[in-house]
Every structure is written in structure tokens, then in C-alpha cells.
Amino acid sequence: MAHFRPPTIFSLFPDALAVVIRHVKFTNEALAVLALVNRECYQVVRPALWTDPQLSNSHIYTPLQLTQAILASMKSRALSPDTAALINCLDMSQVEETLYSTLPEDWLLILLTHAPKLHTLCLSGRKTSSPFVQSAAFRKLTNANMVHQGMENLDLSECTDMREPTLKLLATFFPNLVSLNLARTSGVTDTAVSLIVDRCQYLESINLSYCRQLTDLGLFSVAKFCRRNLRTLNLTGNLKITDNSLVAVAKHCPQIQRLLLGECSQITDSALEWIARSSSSTSLKELELHRCERVKFGLPLLELLSNKCHILERLTLSYKQINSQRDDLKLVMEAFRNFNALCTVGVYEVPEHSPALFFWDLAFQGSQGKLETINLYRGSFTTDYILGNYAVAFEHEQNISDQTVRKFNEPRHGMRKAKVHLFADENY
């Protein structure tokens, strides 16, 4: 007579554990213990642990130690190929080497060789400067003739040890890239960008913000080779980009949805007028124009954007751009009201004692009443230093301040209005 095995909750409700793991944050150690309970638990926990390994989700080991353990198990074949094939995403931005503990020079080769289905890799140096992300690691790929067909999303932002020759080879290593982030990355030049966009035909998102060596030549290549797929282009903080290259992007990239041009000091109203009249205006959902010193943002330009960019959902600008032409604010308000889909407006460099009435009216009437959020970014106010946190300053209700914004956001029965947020802008 066969031994009777009573049903478990996991056999009766096979999806229950997966739902719990998805909604409750477990540490890696807790998941490892859970996997040892029975076969059903192991089958559910194994993908949860390895599909997107959380290197910072441990109370015992550091991200560096976990990365070293994964690489060592891959190299020694202790990690089965089936388990390694589960790895789809890996965020190494938290990995921080020490004086006595570092990653091996061939860490990238080991990872790409044993994780064939890895499609998203974050090596950003925003938090730790990522000193292990350097040209030497990529040279190992060259020596091994590595080509990783599955890589789609690569984040190399703020990696300061990269060199131009290495960036030129990215398209050789990862020919099927869809998203590439090179924000503040060293070695980004017109030549490197041109080679990448020429060979990576599927690129949809390119972040080239604060790449100070980038000029119109590199952007002409983006417009030429990314014309079919480009959806997002981030050029924030590039001081050498002019109207000529932006006109080329607007002309040749009709599917672009997000165009981020904040702090591009060389662009003018002419480029924006061209963008508004081009075919790309029908797909544009997000446009950032804050701190563009030569963009005056007069009433004619605002009306043109509202009439042509029918699905624009987010727009940023500087406070001084609103009043740069001294237009009647009632007409400006009318132009904002004409936007069909505008949900979020960001206004930068809001000075102290700025009149609040315009923003209150915008919160009620903007985008035909569809506006949801107004984000105001202010600098340092005098009351921040004089009174500190222990006192409350008397603020006039007609001026922008933390108190007036808080009071305006209080719910009022039967009145629909956008939410107003006031943030401290560190760059102001």
C-alpha cells in the first residue's frame, strides 16, 4: 500500500507562495531557508532568487561579497547552467570594492559567459563610482571574441574610468541594445556615439546627458541611424548642442516620445518651433526645457506647442521663461488650458516671494482641467536661514512658500485641482 502523503497548502494553492513573495520583502537568507522546506517551495523560490538577484537584500553579506560568490560559483560550475540561465536582470550599482577585496579582472567575461539570458545590466557609478567598471574588463571580452546577443538594456552612467576605444566596442559586444545610458560617462565622443548608433539598429532610448564632449556631429548620427526606433533622447546639460542637430532629430525621428533638453544653453525658440511643426510633434509626450537660457518661451511658442503637441503629458521650464516676453498672463493661462493631455508641469528656479496666483489658476484650469501635478523647484529662501526649523515665518498668501502650498493642497469639497509640490533645487 502506497504511503499516503497529505496535501500541503502549496500543492492546494500553487500560486499562493508566489503571490506572497511578490508582495512581501524577504531577505535573501529568508528565501534560501524557504527554498529548503519542500519541492514546491523550491520551485517557486528559485526563480524569485535568481531572475533578478538582489545584491543589497542581505543582512549578512555585502553586495560585493554576494557578487564575488556568484562569480566564483559560475566559474567553478557550482552554479548549474539552468540556474544561471534564470538571470535576466542584474543591478551592480551597489557593489563597492575595498582596499583588500575586489572583483577579478575578468568578472564581466565570467558573467556574460554563464548568464546567456541576461538582458538588463546596471553598472552605474552614481552611488559607488564603480571603479571595477573600466576598460580592462571590456578588453577581456575582446580577447574572448565575446558577443552577447541577449543584452538589451545597459547602464554605464557616471562610470569615470571608461575610455573612448572601449565605448566604440560596445556595439560589437552588445549588437541588440535597446536602451543605453551614458550619462556623465567618461570617453563619450562624437565618434563613439556614431559607431554605437550605426551598429545598434534597435536602440529606442539613449541617455547622453552631461556628455560635455558631445557636439552636433554626434547628434546628426543619432538622427540618421536611429530614425525608425528612437523613443527617448536625453541631452540634458550638453552645452555644445545647437538648433541644427535638434532640427535633424525632429525631422528624421518621427516616433520620439521623450525629448529632454534641460540646461542646453545653445538651443533657441527656432528649434522648438521646428519640432512643433514636424511630424515628431504628434508622438511627443515629454519635453524638458528648463534652464535653456536662450529659449524665451513666449506666448507664440507656447500656443504653437499646445496646438501641435496633442499628446504632450509632461513639460518643464524655468520660472523666468514664463515672464520673459512680458506677455499677459491671462493669455499664457489660455495657452496652458489648450493642451489636451498635459498632466505634469515642472517649473524650475522659482524665486522667493514669487506670486502664487498664476500657479493656483494653473492648478484649476491647466490642460482643460486634466492637469494633475505642478512641481515647483525653488532655491534657498531667506527664512531657511533666519528662522530655522523651530519658528514659523509669516508668509503672504499671495506668495509661493511651503506654508501657502501646504494650505492650497488642503482638500476642498467639490473642487478639482492639480496637486502642487514645492521642492528644494540643489542646483539652483
Secondary structure, DSSP 8 states (H G I E B T S, - for coil): --------HHHHSTTHHHHHHHHS---HHHHHHHHTS-HHHHHHHHHHHHSS--TT--SSS-HHHHHHHHHHHHHTT-S-HHHHTT--EEE-TT----SS----TTHHHHHHHH-TT--EEE---TTT--TT-SHHHHHHHHHTT---TT--EEE-TT-TT--HHHHHTHHHH-TT-SEEE-TT-TT--HHHHHHHHHH-TT--EEE-TT-TT--HHHHHHHHHHSTTT--EEE-TT-TT--HHHHHHHHHH-TT--EEE-TT-TT--HHHHHHHHHSGGGGT--EEE-TT-TT----HHHHHHHHHH-TT--EEEEEHHHHTTT---HHHHHHHHHT-SS--EEEEEEE-TT-B-HHHHHHHHHGGGGT--EEEEEE---HHHHHTTTSS-----TTB--HHHHHHHTS--TT----EEEEEE-TT-
